[in-house]
Amino acid sequence: MSVQPRRPLLESLRELFTKMEADPAPETANLADLKRIVRERIAAIEAAERIVVATPQPGHAPNGHRQPT
């Protein structure tokens, strides 16, 4: 079972966060909570992608190269 990176979701969350930061409307408690949640989700997805990239796949040596058969 292979895990695919969630690039479209990550890009969408980053775009949403950028728009929320640029919004000139006064920040309410709900908006502050939403921003915090979006930041946490972005960080969680980035951390998960680093784990997936750092985890050796079956048939690969620890350095990421294919093992000779």
PQR file with spaces between the fields and no chain letter, atoms N, CA, C, O and H, PARSE charges and radii, in Angstrom:
ATOM       1  N    MET     1       0.848   -1.181    0.000 -0.4000 1.5000
ATOM       2  CA   MET     1       0.000    0.000    0.000 -0.0000 2.0000
ATOM       3  C    MET     1       0.889    1.238    0.000  0.5500 1.7000
ATOM       4  O    MET     1       1.743    1.403    0.872 -0.5500 1.4000
ATOM       5  N    SER     2       0.688    2.071   -0.949 -0.4000 1.5000
ATOM       6  CA   SER     2       1.509    3.266   -1.106 -0.0000 2.0000
ATOM       7  C    SER     2       0.711    4.500   -0.700  0.5500 1.7000
ATOM       8  O    SER     2      -0.464    4.633   -1.043 -0.5500 1.4000
ATOM       9  H    SER     2      -0.005    1.937   -1.657  0.4000 1.0000
ATOM      10  N    VAL     3       1.353    5.387    0.023 -0.4000 1.5000
ATOM      11  CA   VAL     3       0.704    6.635    0.434 -0.0000 2.0000
ATOM      12  C    VAL     3       1.109    7.730   -0.542  0.5500 1.7000
ATOM      13  O    VAL     3       2.294    7.978   -0.765 -0.5500 1.4000
ATOM      14  H    VAL     3       2.307    5.279    0.301  0.4000 1.0000
ATOM      15  N    GLN     4       0.111    8.376   -1.115 -0.4000 1.5000
ATOM      16  CA   GLN     4       0.374    9.459   -2.054 -0.0000 2.0000
ATOM      17  C    GLN     4       0.341   10.792   -1.312  0.5500 1.7000
ATOM      18  O    GLN     4      -0.555   11.023   -0.500 -0.5500 1.4000
ATOM      19  H    GLN     4      -0.852    8.175   -0.934  0.4000 1.0000
ATOM      20  N    PRO     5       1.303   11.670   -1.580 -0.5600 1.5000
ATOM      21  CA   PRO     5       1.281   12.995   -0.938  0.2800 2.0000
ATOM      22  C    PRO     5      -0.004   13.738   -1.288  0.5500 1.7000
ATOM      23  O    PRO     5      -0.538   13.591   -2.388 -0.5500 1.4000
ATOM      24  N    ARG     6      -0.494   14.535   -0.345 -0.4000 1.5000
ATOM      25  CA   ARG     6      -1.736   15.267   -0.531 -0.0000 2.0000
ATOM      26  C    ARG     6      -1.441   16.678   -1.040  0.5500 1.7000
ATOM      27  O    ARG     6      -1.873   17.654   -0.427 -0.5500 1.4000
ATOM      28  H    ARG     6      -0.060   14.655    0.548  0.4000 1.0000
ATOM      29  N    ARG     7      -0.727   16.797   -2.128 -0.4000 1.5000
ATOM      30  CA   ARG     7      -0.342   18.108   -2.653 -0.0000 2.0000
ATOM      31  C    ARG     7      -1.532   19.018   -2.916  0.5500 1.7000
ATOM      32  O    ARG     7      -1.509   20.174   -2.493 -0.5500 1.4000
ATOM      33  H    ARG     7      -0.376   16.005   -2.626  0.4000 1.0000
ATOM      34  N    PRO     8      -2.581   18.539   -3.603 -0.5600 1.5000
ATOM      35  CA   PRO     8      -3.684   19.469   -3.866  0.2800 2.0000
ATOM      36  C    PRO     8      -4.291   20.014   -2.572  0.5500 1.7000
ATOM      37  O    PRO     8      -4.603   21.203   -2.498 -0.5500 1.4000
ATOM      38  N    LEU     9      -4.463   19.183   -1.566 -0.4000 1.5000
ATOM      39  CA   LEU     9      -5.009   19.647   -0.294 -0.0000 2.0000
ATOM      40  C    LEU     9      -4.064   20.639    0.362  0.5500 1.7000
ATOM      41  O    LEU     9      -4.500   21.680    0.853 -0.5500 1.4000
ATOM      42  H    LEU     9      -4.210   18.218   -1.625  0.4000 1.0000
ATOM      43  N    LEU    10      -2.782   20.329    0.374 -0.4000 1.5000
ATOM      44  CA   LEU    10      -1.803   21.212    0.990 -0.0000 2.0000
ATOM      45  C    LEU    10      -1.778   22.566    0.285  0.5500 1.7000
ATOM      46  O    LEU    10      -1.749   23.610    0.938 -0.5500 1.4000
ATOM      47  H    LEU    10      -2.428   19.484   -0.026  0.4000 1.0000
ATOM      48  N    GLU    11      -1.788   22.547   -1.021 -0.4000 1.5000
ATOM      49  CA   GLU    11      -1.785   23.805   -1.773 -0.0000 2.0000
ATOM      50  C    GLU    11      -3.064   24.606   -1.491  0.5500 1.7000
ATOM      51  O    GLU    11      -3.020   25.828   -1.357 -0.5500 1.4000
ATOM      52  H    GLU    11      -1.812   21.700   -1.551  0.4000 1.0000
ATOM      53  N    SER    12      -4.190   23.912   -1.404 -0.4000 1.5000
ATOM      54  CA   SER    12      -5.459   24.599   -1.118 -0.0000 2.0000
ATOM      55  C    SER    12      -5.437   25.227    0.267  0.5500 1.7000
ATOM      56  O    SER    12      -5.898   26.355    0.442 -0.5500 1.4000
ATOM      57  H    SER    12      -4.226   22.918   -1.513  0.4000 1.0000
ATOM      58  N    LEU    13      -4.909   24.515    1.247 -0.4000 1.5000
ATOM      59  CA   LEU    13      -4.833   25.062    2.601 -0.0000 2.0000
ATOM      60  C    LEU    13      -3.907   26.269    2.665  0.5500 1.7000
ATOM      61  O    LEU    13      -4.207   27.254    3.339 -0.5500 1.4000
ATOM      62  H    LEU    13      -4.535   23.599    1.105  0.4000 1.0000
ATOM      63  N    ARG    14      -2.780   26.189    1.962 -0.4000 1.5000
ATOM      64  CA   ARG    14      -1.862   27.338    1.939 -0.0000 2.0000
ATOM      65  C    ARG    14      -2.528   28.550    1.300  0.5500 1.7000
ATOM      66  O    ARG    14      -2.387   29.672    1.786 -0.5500 1.4000
ATOM      67  H    ARG    14      -2.536   25.389    1.415  0.4000 1.0000
ATOM      68  N    GLU    15      -3.254   28.321    0.209 -0.4000 1.5000
ATOM      69  CA   GLU    15      -3.945   29.419   -0.473 -0.0000 2.0000
ATOM      70  C    GLU    15      -5.012   30.025    0.438  0.5500 1.7000
ATOM      71  O    GLU    15      -5.148   31.246    0.518 -0.5500 1.4000
ATOM      72  H    GLU    15      -3.369   27.410   -0.186  0.4000 1.0000
ATOM      73  N    LEU    16      -5.768   29.164    1.124 -0.4000 1.5000
ATOM      74  CA   LEU    16      -6.781   29.640    2.060 -0.0000 2.0000
ATOM      75  C    LEU    16      -6.148   30.476    3.168  0.5500 1.7000
ATOM      76  O    LEU    16      -6.658   31.541    3.515 -0.5500 1.4000
ATOM      77  H    LEU    16      -5.657   28.173    1.059  0.4000 1.0000
ATOM      78  N    PHE    17      -5.042   29.997    3.721 -0.4000 1.5000
ATOM      79  CA   PHE    17      -4.385   30.720    4.808 -0.0000 2.0000
ATOM      80  C    PHE    17      -3.874   32.073    4.330  0.5500 1.7000
ATOM      81  O    PHE    17      -4.003   33.071    5.039 -0.5500 1.4000
ATOM      82  H    PHE    17      -4.627   29.131    3.440  0.4000 1.0000
ATOM      83  N    THR    18      -3.298   32.112    3.142 -0.4000 1.5000
ATOM      84  CA   THR    18      -2.805   33.373    2.576 -0.0000 2.0000
ATOM      85  C    THR    18      -3.945   34.366    2.411  0.5500 1.7000
ATOM      86  O    THR    18      -3.790   35.548    2.719 -0.5500 1.4000
ATOM      87  H    THR    18      -3.194   31.301    2.566  0.4000 1.0000
ATOM      88  N    LYS    19      -5.087   33.894    1.929 -0.4000 1.5000
ATOM      89  CA   LYS    19      -6.247   34.782    1.750 -0.0000 2.0000
ATOM      90  C    LYS    19      -6.765   35.272    3.101  0.5500 1.7000
ATOM      91  O    LYS    19      -7.138   36.437    3.238 -0.5500 1.4000
ATOM      92  H    LYS    19      -5.213   32.934    1.679  0.4000 1.0000
ATOM      93  N    MET    20      -6.789   34.390    4.093 -0.4000 1.5000
ATOM      94  CA   MET    20      -7.261   34.803    5.418 -0.0000 2.0000
ATOM      95  C    MET    20      -6.321   35.840    6.027  0.5500 1.7000
ATOM      96  O    MET    20      -6.775   36.784    6.674 -0.5500 1.4000
ATOM      97  H    MET    20      -6.486   33.444    3.981  0.4000 1.0000
ATOM      98  N    GLU    21      -5.035   35.675    5.829 -0.4000 1.5000
ATOM      99  CA   GLU    21      -4.060   36.630    6.373 -0.0000 2.0000
ATOM     100  C    GLU    21      -4.178   37.986    5.682  0.5500 1.7000
ATOM     101  O    GLU    21      -3.958   39.023    6.308 -0.5500 1.4000
ATOM     102  H    GLU    21      -4.666   34.909    5.303  0.4000 1.0000
ATOM     103  N    ALA    22      -4.522   37.982    4.400 -0.4000 1.5000
ATOM     104  CA   ALA    22      -4.601   39.227    3.636 -0.0000 2.0000
ATOM     105  C    ALA    22      -5.929   39.958    3.835  0.5500 1.7000
ATOM     106  O    ALA    22      -6.050   41.128    3.471 -0.5500 1.4000
ATOM     107  H    ALA    22      -4.701   37.139    3.891  0.4000 1.0000
ATOM     108  N    ASP    23      -6.910   39.289    4.403 -0.4000 1.5000
ATOM     109  CA   ASP    23      -8.232   39.889    4.594 -0.0000 2.0000
ATOM     110  C    ASP    23      -8.150   41.047    5.587  0.5500 1.7000
ATOM     111  O    ASP    23      -7.696   40.857    6.715 -0.5500 1.4000
ATOM     112  H    ASP    23      -6.811   38.339    4.699  0.4000 1.0000
ATOM     113  N    PRO    24      -8.585   42.243    5.184 -0.5600 1.5000
ATOM     114  CA   PRO    24      -8.487   43.409    6.078  0.2800 2.0000
ATOM     115  C    PRO    24      -9.559   43.440    7.168  0.5500 1.7000
ATOM     116  O    PRO    24      -9.519   44.310    8.038 -0.5500 1.4000
ATOM     117  N    ALA    25     -10.502   42.521    7.138 -0.4000 1.5000
ATOM     118  CA   ALA    25     -11.571   42.522    8.152 -0.0000 2.0000
ATOM     119  C    ALA    25     -10.980   42.269    9.536  0.5500 1.7000
ATOM     120  O    ALA    25      -9.969   41.581    9.672 -0.5500 1.4000
ATOM     121  H    ALA    25     -10.534   41.814    6.431  0.4000 1.0000
ATOM     122  N    PRO    26     -11.616   42.827   10.553 -0.5600 1.5000
ATOM     123  CA   PRO    26     -11.128   42.605   11.910  0.2800 2.0000
ATOM     124  C    PRO    26     -11.172   41.119   12.262  0.5500 1.7000
ATOM     125  O    PRO    26     -12.092   40.400   11.871 -0.5500 1.4000
ATOM     126  N    GLU    27     -10.163   40.676   13.005 -0.4000 1.5000
ATOM     127  CA   GLU    27     -10.070   39.263   13.349 -0.0000 2.0000
ATOM     128  C    GLU    27     -10.939   38.965   14.570  0.5500 1.7000
ATOM     129  O    GLU    27     -10.763   39.550   15.638 -0.5500 1.4000
ATOM     130  H    GLU    27      -9.415   41.260   13.323  0.4000 1.0000
ATOM     131  N    THR    28     -11.865   38.054   14.384 -0.4000 1.5000
ATOM     132  CA   THR    28     -12.724   37.619   15.485 -0.0000 2.0000
ATOM     133  C    THR    28     -12.104   36.386   16.133  0.5500 1.7000
ATOM     134  O    THR    28     -11.132   35.830   15.620 -0.5500 1.4000
ATOM     135  H    THR    28     -12.007   37.579   13.516  0.4000 1.0000
ATOM     136  N    ALA    29     -12.661   35.965   17.249 -0.4000 1.5000
ATOM     137  CA   ALA    29     -12.163   34.757   17.915 -0.0000 2.0000
ATOM     138  C    ALA    29     -12.339   33.544   17.004  0.5500 1.7000
ATOM     139  O    ALA    29     -11.471   32.671   16.967 -0.5500 1.4000
ATOM     140  H    ALA    29     -13.451   36.416   17.666  0.4000 1.0000
ATOM     141  N    ASN    30     -13.445   33.478   16.273 -0.4000 1.5000
ATOM     142  CA   ASN    30     -13.674   32.356   15.364 -0.0000 2.0000
ATOM     143  C    ASN    30     -12.642   32.340   14.240  0.5500 1.7000
ATOM     144  O    ASN    30     -12.125   31.281   13.885 -0.5500 1.4000
ATOM     145  H    ASN    30     -14.149   34.186   16.303  0.4000 1.0000
ATOM     146  N    LEU    31     -12.344   33.504   13.684 -0.4000 1.5000
ATOM     147  CA   LEU    31     -11.355   33.580   12.617 -0.0000 2.0000
ATOM     148  C    LEU    31      -9.972   33.203   13.134  0.5500 1.7000
ATOM     149  O    LEU    31      -9.222   32.518   12.440 -0.5500 1.4000
ATOM     150  H    LEU    31     -12.764   34.365   13.973  0.4000 1.0000
ATOM     151  N    ALA    32      -9.632   33.631   14.318 -0.4000 1.5000
ATOM     152  CA   ALA    32      -8.349   33.269   14.915 -0.0000 2.0000
ATOM     153  C    ALA    32      -8.261   31.760   15.106  0.5500 1.7000
ATOM     154  O    ALA    32      -7.213   31.164   14.855 -0.5500 1.4000
ATOM     155  H    ALA    32     -10.242   34.187   14.882  0.4000 1.0000
ATOM     156  N    ASP    33      -9.352   31.136   15.549 -0.4000 1.5000
ATOM     157  CA   ASP    33      -9.380   29.678   15.708 -0.0000 2.0000
ATOM     158  C    ASP    33      -9.233   28.985   14.363  0.5500 1.7000
ATOM     159  O    ASP    33      -8.505   28.000   14.240 -0.5500 1.4000
ATOM     160  H    ASP    33     -10.203   31.619   15.753  0.4000 1.0000
ATOM     161  N    LEU    34      -9.927   29.503   13.353 -0.4000 1.5000
ATOM     162  CA   LEU    34      -9.835   28.914   12.019 -0.0000 2.0000
ATOM     163  C    LEU    34      -8.412   28.996   11.479  0.5500 1.7000
ATOM     164  O    LEU    34      -7.906   28.027   10.913 -0.5500 1.4000
ATOM     165  H    LEU    34     -10.518   30.303   13.453  0.4000 1.0000
ATOM     166  N    LYS    35      -7.769   30.138   11.649 -0.4000 1.5000
ATOM     167  CA   LYS    35      -6.382   30.295   11.202 -0.0000 2.0000
ATOM     168  C    LYS    35      -5.468   29.309   11.920  0.5500 1.7000
ATOM     169  O    LYS    35      -4.590   28.707   11.301 -0.5500 1.4000
ATOM     170  H    LYS    35      -8.179   30.925   12.110  0.4000 1.0000
ATOM     171  N    ARG    36      -5.671   29.146   13.213 -0.4000 1.5000
ATOM     172  CA   ARG    36      -4.858   28.214   13.995 -0.0000 2.0000
ATOM     173  C    ARG    36      -5.059   26.789   13.479  0.5500 1.7000
ATOM     174  O    ARG    36      -4.093   26.041   13.324 -0.5500 1.4000
ATOM     175  H    ARG    36      -6.384   29.635   13.715  0.4000 1.0000
ATOM     176  N    ILE    37      -6.305   26.415   13.216 -0.4000 1.5000
ATOM     177  CA   ILE    37      -6.601   25.069   12.719 -0.0000 2.0000
ATOM     178  C    ILE    37      -5.956   24.843   11.357  0.5500 1.7000
ATOM     179  O    ILE    37      -5.365   23.790   11.119 -0.5500 1.4000
ATOM     180  H    ILE    37      -7.089   27.022   13.342  0.4000 1.0000
ATOM     181  N    VAL    38      -6.065   25.819   10.463 -0.4000 1.5000
ATOM     182  CA   VAL    38      -5.472   25.682    9.126 -0.0000 2.0000
ATOM     183  C    VAL    38      -3.951   25.562    9.237  0.5500 1.7000
ATOM     184  O    VAL    38      -3.344   24.736    8.555 -0.5500 1.4000
ATOM     185  H    VAL    38      -6.545   26.675   10.656  0.4000 1.0000
ATOM     186  N    ARG    39      -3.326   26.389   10.101 -0.4000 1.5000
ATOM     187  CA   ARG    39      -1.872   26.285   10.302 -0.0000 2.0000
ATOM     188  C    ARG    39      -1.490   24.895   10.813  0.5500 1.7000
ATOM     189  O    ARG    39      -0.507   24.311   10.357 -0.5500 1.4000
ATOM     190  H    ARG    39      -3.819   27.060   10.655  0.4000 1.0000
ATOM     191  N    GLU    40      -2.264   24.371   11.754 -0.4000 1.5000
ATOM     192  CA   GLU    40      -1.984   23.038   12.298 -0.0000 2.0000
ATOM     193  C    GLU    40      -2.120   21.961   11.237  0.5500 1.7000
ATOM     194  O    GLU    40      -1.309   21.036   11.184 -0.5500 1.4000
ATOM     195  H    GLU    40      -3.063   24.845   12.125  0.4000 1.0000
ATOM     196  N    ARG    41      -3.134   22.071   10.396 -0.4000 1.5000
ATOM     197  CA   ARG    41      -3.334   21.071    9.335 -0.0000 2.0000
ATOM     198  C    ARG    41      -2.187   21.116    8.324  0.5500 1.7000
ATOM     199  O    ARG    41      -1.699   20.077    7.879 -0.5500 1.4000
ATOM     200  H    ARG    41      -3.792   22.822   10.440  0.4000 1.0000
ATOM     201  N    ILE    42      -1.767   22.324    7.970 -0.4000 1.5000
ATOM     202  CA   ILE    42      -0.638   22.464    7.042 -0.0000 2.0000
ATOM     203  C    ILE    42       0.597   21.811    7.646  0.5500 1.7000
ATOM     204  O    ILE    42       1.286   21.051    6.965 -0.5500 1.4000
ATOM     205  H    ILE    42      -2.163   23.167    8.331  0.4000 1.0000
ATOM     206  N    ALA    43       0.883   22.088    8.892 -0.4000 1.5000
ATOM     207  CA   ALA    43       2.059   21.512    9.563 -0.0000 2.0000
ATOM     208  C    ALA    43       1.962   19.993    9.638  0.5500 1.7000
ATOM     209  O    ALA    43       2.964   19.301    9.455 -0.5500 1.4000
ATOM     210  H    ALA    43       0.323   22.705    9.445  0.4000 1.0000
ATOM     211  N    ALA    44       0.765   19.463    9.904 -0.4000 1.5000
ATOM     212  CA   ALA    44       0.588   18.014   10.001 -0.0000 2.0000
ATOM     213  C    ALA    44       0.812   17.334    8.653  0.5500 1.7000
ATOM     214  O    ALA    44       1.446   16.281    8.584 -0.5500 1.4000
ATOM     215  H    ALA    44      -0.049   20.025   10.052  0.4000 1.0000
ATOM     216  N    ILE    45       0.296   17.930    7.590 -0.4000 1.5000
ATOM     217  CA   ILE    45       0.480   17.351    6.251 -0.0000 2.0000
ATOM     218  C    ILE    45       1.948   17.406    5.861  0.5500 1.7000
ATOM     219  O    ILE    45       2.478   16.430    5.329 -0.5500 1.4000
ATOM     220  H    ILE    45      -0.220   18.785    7.646  0.4000 1.0000
ATOM     221  N    GLU    46       2.620   18.528    6.112 -0.4000 1.5000
ATOM     222  CA   GLU    46       4.044   18.638    5.786 -0.0000 2.0000
ATOM     223  C    GLU    46       4.861   17.620    6.571  0.5500 1.7000
ATOM     224  O    GLU    46       5.783   17.017    6.021 -0.5500 1.4000
ATOM     225  H    GLU    46       2.190   19.321    6.544  0.4000 1.0000
ATOM     226  N    ALA    47       4.541   17.419    7.843 -0.4000 1.5000
ATOM     227  CA   ALA    47       5.259   16.433    8.659 -0.0000 2.0000
ATOM     228  C    ALA    47       5.024   15.025    8.130  0.5500 1.7000
ATOM     229  O    ALA    47       5.956   14.224    8.068 -0.5500 1.4000
ATOM     230  H    ALA    47       3.792   17.909    8.290  0.4000 1.0000
ATOM     231  N    ALA    48       3.794   14.718    7.749 -0.4000 1.5000
ATOM     232  CA   ALA    48       3.481   13.393    7.212 -0.0000 2.0000
ATOM     233  C    ALA    48       4.225   13.155    5.903  0.5500 1.7000
ATOM     234  O    ALA    48       4.701   12.046    5.659 -0.5500 1.4000
ATOM     235  H    ALA    48       3.037   15.369    7.799  0.4000 1.0000
ATOM     236  N    GLU    49       4.331   14.170    5.064 -0.4000 1.5000
ATOM     237  CA   GLU    49       5.062   14.020    3.808 -0.0000 2.0000
ATOM     238  C    GLU    49       6.541   13.774    4.064  0.5500 1.7000
ATOM     239  O    GLU    49       7.171   12.989    3.355 -0.5500 1.4000
ATOM     240  H    GLU    49       3.945   15.071    5.262  0.4000 1.0000
ATOM     241  N    ARG    50       7.104   14.440    5.078 -0.4000 1.5000
ATOM     242  CA   ARG    50       8.518   14.204    5.395 -0.0000 2.0000
ATOM     243  C    ARG    50       8.721   12.771    5.868  0.5500 1.7000
ATOM     244  O    ARG    50       9.735   12.154    5.540 -0.5500 1.4000
ATOM     245  H    ARG    50       6.593   15.077    5.654  0.4000 1.0000
ATOM     246  N    ILE    51       7.779   12.233    6.633 -0.4000 1.5000
ATOM     247  CA   ILE    51       7.885   10.854    7.106 -0.0000 2.0000
ATOM     248  C    ILE    51       7.806    9.889    5.933  0.5500 1.7000
ATOM     249  O    ILE    51       8.593    8.947    5.847 -0.5500 1.4000
ATOM     250  H    ILE    51       6.955   12.734    6.899  0.4000 1.0000
ATOM     251  N    VAL    52       6.859   10.121    5.027 -0.4000 1.5000
ATOM     252  CA   VAL    52       6.703    9.241    3.866 -0.0000 2.0000
ATOM     253  C    VAL    52       7.962    9.263    3.014  0.5500 1.7000
ATOM     254  O    VAL    52       8.419    8.213    2.561 -0.5500 1.4000
ATOM     255  H    VAL    52       6.220   10.887    5.097  0.4000 1.0000
ATOM     256  N    VAL    53       8.525   10.435    2.792 -0.4000 1.5000
ATOM     257  CA   VAL    53       9.729   10.556    1.967 -0.0000 2.0000
ATOM     258  C    VAL    53      10.916    9.899    2.657  0.5500 1.7000
ATOM     259  O    VAL    53      11.755    9.297    1.988 -0.5500 1.4000
ATOM     260  H    VAL    53       8.154   11.288    3.161  0.4000 1.0000
ATOM     261  N    ALA    54      11.004   10.001    3.977 -0.4000 1.5000
ATOM     262  CA   ALA    54      12.136    9.472    4.718 -0.0000 2.0000
ATOM     263  C    ALA    54      12.033    7.969    4.974  0.5500 1.7000
ATOM     264  O    ALA    54      13.026    7.349    5.355 -0.5500 1.4000
ATOM     265  H    ALA    54      10.322   10.491    4.521  0.4000 1.0000
ATOM     266  N    THR    55      10.867    7.374    4.777 -0.4000 1.5000
ATOM     267  CA   THR    55      10.681    5.954    5.046 -0.0000 2.0000
ATOM     268  C    THR    55      11.122    5.143    3.834  0.5500 1.7000
ATOM     269  O    THR    55      10.591    5.330    2.740 -0.5500 1.4000
ATOM     270  H    THR    55      10.061    7.878    4.468  0.4000 1.0000
ATOM     271  N    PRO    56      12.108    4.224    4.019 -0.5600 1.5000
ATOM     272  CA   PRO    56      12.539    3.402    2.889  0.2800 2.0000
ATOM     273  C    PRO    56      11.380    2.536    2.387  0.5500 1.7000
ATOM     274  O    PRO    56      10.610    1.994    3.180 -0.5500 1.4000
ATOM     275  N    GLN    57      11.271    2.416    1.101 -0.4000 1.5000
ATOM     276  CA   GLN    57      10.226    1.611    0.490 -0.0000 2.0000
ATOM     277  C    GLN    57      10.736    0.181    0.300  0.5500 1.7000
ATOM     278  O    GLN    57      11.943   -0.023    0.178 -0.5500 1.4000
ATOM     279  H    GLN    57      11.897    2.856    0.457  0.4000 1.0000
ATOM     280  N    PRO    58       9.845   -0.811    0.272 -0.5600 1.5000
ATOM     281  CA   PRO    58      10.282   -2.194    0.054  0.2800 2.0000
ATOM     282  C    PRO    58      11.069   -2.309   -1.248  0.5500 1.7000
ATOM     283  O    PRO    58      10.696   -1.737   -2.272 -0.5500 1.4000
ATOM     284  N    GLY    59      12.154   -3.053   -1.188 -0.4000 1.5000
ATOM     285  CA   GLY    59      12.982   -3.235   -2.376 -0.0000 2.0000
ATOM     286  C    GLY    59      14.027   -2.154   -2.555  0.5500 1.7000
ATOM     287  O    GLY    59      14.773   -2.179   -3.534 -0.5500 1.4000
ATOM     288  H    GLY    59      12.458   -3.518   -0.356  0.4000 1.0000
ATOM     289  N    HIS    60      14.099   -1.202   -1.629 -0.4000 1.5000
ATOM     290  CA   HIS    60      15.071   -0.127   -1.699 -0.0000 2.0000
ATOM     291  C    HIS    60      16.026   -0.229   -0.522  0.5500 1.7000
ATOM     292  O    HIS    60      15.633   -0.601    0.584 -0.5500 1.4000
ATOM     293  H    HIS    60      13.493   -1.183   -0.834  0.4000 1.0000
ATOM     294  N    ALA    61      17.256    0.099   -0.770 -0.4000 1.5000
ATOM     295  CA   ALA    61      18.258    0.137    0.294 -0.0000 2.0000
ATOM     296  C    ALA    61      17.992    1.350    1.175  0.5500 1.7000
ATOM     297  O    ALA    61      17.249    2.245    0.772 -0.5500 1.4000
ATOM     298  H    ALA    61      17.575    0.401   -1.668  0.4000 1.0000
ATOM     299  N    PRO    62      18.584    1.402    2.372 -0.5600 1.5000
ATOM     300  CA   PRO    62      18.363    2.552    3.262  0.2800 2.0000
ATOM     301  C    PRO    62      18.698    3.905    2.633  0.5500 1.7000
ATOM     302  O    PRO    62      18.152    4.930    3.041 -0.5500 1.4000
ATOM     303  N    ASN    63      19.595    3.913    1.640 -0.4000 1.5000
ATOM     304  CA   ASN    63      19.943    5.182    0.996 -0.0000 2.0000
ATOM     305  C    ASN    63      18.961    5.567   -0.108  0.5500 1.7000
ATOM     306  O    ASN    63      19.157    6.573   -0.790 -0.5500 1.4000
ATOM     307  H    ASN    63      20.039    3.080    1.308  0.4000 1.0000
ATOM     308  N    GLY    64      17.902    4.770   -0.287 -0.4000 1.5000
ATOM     309  CA   GLY    64      16.873    5.100   -1.267 -0.0000 2.0000
ATOM     310  C    GLY    64      17.077    4.493   -2.633  0.5500 1.7000
ATOM     311  O    GLY    64      16.190    4.576   -3.483 -0.5500 1.4000
ATOM     312  H    GLY    64      17.742    3.952    0.267  0.4000 1.0000
ATOM     313  N    HIS    65      18.230    3.881   -2.866 -0.4000 1.5000
ATOM     314  CA   HIS    65      18.496    3.255   -4.160 -0.0000 2.0000
ATOM     315  C    HIS    65      17.941    1.837   -4.178  0.5500 1.7000
ATOM     316  O    HIS    65      17.826    1.185   -3.139 -0.5500 1.4000
ATOM     317  H    HIS    65      18.951    3.814   -2.176  0.4000 1.0000
ATOM     318  N    ARG    66      17.604    1.375   -5.364 -0.4000 1.5000
ATOM     319  CA   ARG    66      17.100    0.010   -5.488 -0.0000 2.0000
ATOM     320  C    ARG    66      18.197   -0.977   -5.154  0.5500 1.7000
ATOM     321  O    ARG    66      19.362   -0.789   -5.504 -0.5500 1.4000
ATOM     322  H    ARG    66      17.698    1.904   -6.207  0.4000 1.0000
ATOM     323  N    GLN    67      17.797   -2.030   -4.471 -0.4000 1.5000
ATOM     324  CA   GLN    67      18.756   -3.085   -4.166 -0.0000 2.0000
ATOM     325  C    GLN    67      18.897   -3.983   -5.389  0.5500 1.7000
ATOM     326  O    GLN    67      17.916   -4.256   -6.081 -0.5500 1.4000
ATOM     327  H    GLN    67      16.851   -2.183   -4.187  0.4000 1.0000
ATOM     328  N    PRO    68      20.106   -4.437   -5.652 -0.5600 1.5000
ATOM     329  CA   PRO    68      20.269   -5.349   -6.791  0.2800 2.0000
ATOM     330  C    PRO    68      19.551   -6.669   -6.512  0.5500 1.7000
ATOM     331  O    PRO    68      19.499   -7.146   -5.379 -0.5500 1.4000
ATOM     332  N    THR    69      19.004   -7.236   -7.572 -0.4000 1.5000
ATOM     333  CA   THR    69      18.283   -8.512   -7.401 -0.0000 2.0000
ATOM     334  C    THR    69      19.158   -9.684   -7.691  0.5500 1.7000
ATOM     335  O    THR    69      18.711  -10.827   -7.596 -0.5500 1.4000
ATOM     336  H    THR    69      19.046   -6.848   -8.493  0.4000 1.0000
